[in-house]
C-alpha cells in the first residue's frame, strides 16, 4: 500500500496520530501570543506618546520656552495623530 493510502485508511478508521495537529496548534498559539504581545506593546507606546503630547498643553509658557517650544507648537504637537 502507498503511504498516502495508509494515512487515508487510518483516518477512516479513526486512528490518525494526533501529534501533527497538536504541533500546528501550538505553533499557531505561539504566533498569536507573540502578535498579541507585540500589539499590546505598540498600544502602550502610543498611549505614552499621547500622554506626553497632552502634557505639553498643561505646561506654562515659561516651561515651554525652556524646552524651545511655543504655545502654538505645543498645541500642534498635542493634536497630532497617534501614528505620526
N, C-alpha and C positions, 0 to 999 in steps of 0.2 A: 504494500500500500504506500502511496506517496505521502509525504509529511503533511501536506495540506488536507488530504483526506482524513488523516488521523486526527488532526485538530477539529475538523468538522464533525467527525464521529464522536469525539469527546464532548464537543459542545452539545450535540443532540442527546448524549447520554447524561449530561449534567455534571460531568467530571472535569470541567475545564479548570486548570490551575488558576487560583485567584491571585497569584503573585504579580502578574503583569498589570492588571488594572490597579492594584494597590500601589505599585511603584508610580504609575502615572498619576493616581490621585494624590499621592504625597508630593510629587513634583508640582502639580497644579496648585496644591495648598501652599507650598513654599513660595511659589511665584506670586500668588495672590497676596500672601502675607507680606512679602517684600514690597510689592506695589502699594499695599495699604500703608506700610511704614514710611515709604518714600512720599506718598501723598500727605500723610499726617505731618511729616517734616516740612513739606512745602507750605502747607496751610499755616503751620506755626510760624514759619519765617515771614509769610505775608502778613500775618496778624501783628507781628513785632514791627514790621516796616510801617504798617498803618498807625500803630500806637506812636511810633517815633514821629511820623509826619503830623499827627494830631497834636503832639506835644509842642510842636513849633508854634501852633496857634495860641498856646497858653503862655508863651514867653513874652516878656516885656520888650519894648523897643530897644532898651539898653542891652538886654541879653542877646537879642537878635543881632545887634550891631557888633557885639563881642565875637560872634561866630561868622560875621560877614554876610548877613542876610538882611534884606529889608522886609517890611511887613507884607508887601505885595509878593515877594519871592516866597515867603513862608506860606502865604495863602495858596499860591500856585502849587507849591510842593504838597500841601495837605490835600488838595483836590485831585491829585494825580490818581490814575487807576492803579490797582494792586500790581499788575504785571509790568508796569513801566519802571 
